Amino acid sequence: MMNEEQWLKELLQLNGEDVKLSEKQIKILEAAIEMFAEKGYAATSTSEIAKKAGVAEGTIFRHYKTKKDLLLAIVTPTLLKSVAPFLAKEFVKEVFESQYESYEDFIRALLKNRYEFVKKYLPAIRVFWQEIAFHVEIKEQLQRIFTAHVYQKFKQIVEYFQKNGELAAIPADSVIRMTIIAIAGFLVARFIVLPDYEWDDEAEMERTVQCLMHGLAKK
C-alpha cells in the first residue's frame, strides 16, 4: 500500500515529469486534501490546513496565493488524469490503442481501468467530485479537457462499432453520454455515496456493462 506522500507525488506527476515539490508543499497538499474531503472547501480555512500540515499559514500563501489556488493545485492534475487519462501513455496502450472485438469489450476495459484509478487516488478524487458543481473554473477545465482530448477518440470508437452493426444507429453523442453516465454512476455510488455497502465489485461492474449494452429488458 502506498503511503500518502507516494500516491500524492504520483498523482501530481504529469507526462512523466518529476514533481518538484518541497516537503512542506507535500504536507500542505496532503492536509488540504484531507480537510477538503472531510469538511468541504467552503468550510475549511487555510489556518486549519496550516495547523494540520504543521506549517505557518504564511507558508501556504507563499506557495499558493489563495485558497482557490490550493484547490486547483489538487483538482487540476486529478481532473487531467481522471477525465483524460489517455494523456498518459499507459492508458492509451491499455485501452484506446488496443483492438477490441466489440464495444462491450471496450467499455469493460474502460470501466476496469477507471475503477482502479479511483480506488488508488480516492482522497483527491473525492475533493474533485465534491467541488466540481461549485467552481466555474473546474467545470470549464473539465469541458476543455473532454473536448480536446476525449471526445474525438470516443466518437471514433462508437462510430466504428455502429458501422459494424453492433451499436444502434443513434447519435454518437448519445452513446458517449450514456456510457459515461453508467461508468461514472457506478464509481460515484461505489466510492462516494455507499462506500460501506458490501460490494461485489467484479460482479457489479459486469452488471453495469451488461445493462449498458442490453438494457434491463428480460431476454
C-alpha positions, 0 to 999 in steps of 0.5 A, spaced: 500 500 500 502 506 498 503 511 503 500 518 502 506 522 500 507 516 494 500 516 491 500 524 492 507 525 488 504 520 483 498 523 482 501 530 481 506 527 476 504 529 469 507 526 462 512 523 466 515 529 469 518 529 476 514 533 481 518 538 484 515 539 490 518 541 497 516 537 503 512 542 506 508 543 499 507 535 500 504 536 507 500 542 505 497 538 499 496 532 503 492 536 509 488 540 504 486 534 501 484 531 507 480 537 510 477 538 503 474 531 503 472 531 510 469 538 511 468 541 504 472 547 501 467 552 503 468 550 510 475 549 511 480 555 512 487 555 510 489 556 518 486 549 519 490 546 513 496 550 516 495 547 523 494 540 520 500 540 515 504 543 521 506 549 517 505 557 518 499 559 514 504 564 511 507 558 508 501 556 504 500 563 501 507 563 499 506 557 495 499 558 493 496 565 493 489 563 495 485 558 497 482 557 490 489 556 488 490 550 493 484 547 490 486 547 483 493 545 485 489 538 487 483 538 482 487 540 476 492 534 475 486 529 478 481 532 473 487 531 467 488 524 469 481 522 471 477 525 465 483 524 460 487 519 462 489 517 455 494 523 456 498 518 459 501 513 455 499 507 459 492 508 458 492 509 451 496 502 450 491 499 455 485 501 452 484 506 446 490 503 442 488 496 443 483 492 438 477 490 441 472 485 438 466 489 440 464 495 444 462 491 450 469 489 450 471 496 450 467 499 455 469 493 460 476 495 459 474 502 460 470 501 466 476 496 469 481 501 468 477 507 471 475 503 477 482 502 479 484 509 478 479 511 483 480 506 488 488 508 488 487 516 488 480 516 492 482 522 497 483 527 491 478 524 487 473 525 492 475 533 493 474 533 485 467 530 485 465 534 491 467 541 488 466 540 481 458 543 481 461 549 485 467 552 481 466 555 474 473 554 473 473 546 474 467 545 470 470 549 464 477 545 465 473 539 465 469 541 458 476 543 455 479 537 457 473 532 454 473 536 448 480 536 446 482 530 448 476 525 449 471 526 445 474 525 438 477 518 440 470 516 443 466 518 437 471 514 433 470 508 437 462 508 437 462 510 430 466 504 428 462 499 432 455 502 429 458 501 422 459 494 424 452 493 426 453 492 433 451 499 436 444 502 434 444 507 429 443 513 434 447 519 435 454 518 437 453 523 442 448 519 445 452 513 446 458 517 449 453 520 454 450 514 456 456 510 457 459 515 461 453 516 465 453 508 467 461 508 468 461 514 472 454 512 476 457 506 478 464 509 481 460 515 484 455 510 488 461 505 489 466 510 492 462 516 494 455 515 496 455 507 499 462 506 500 460 501 506 455 497 502 458 490 501 460 490 494 461 485 489 465 489 485 467 484 479 460 482 479 457 489 479 461 492 474 459 486 469 452 488 471 453 495 469 456 493 462 451 488 461 445 493 462 449 498 458 449 494 452 442 490 453 438 494 457 434 491 463 429 488 458 428 480 460 431 476 454 
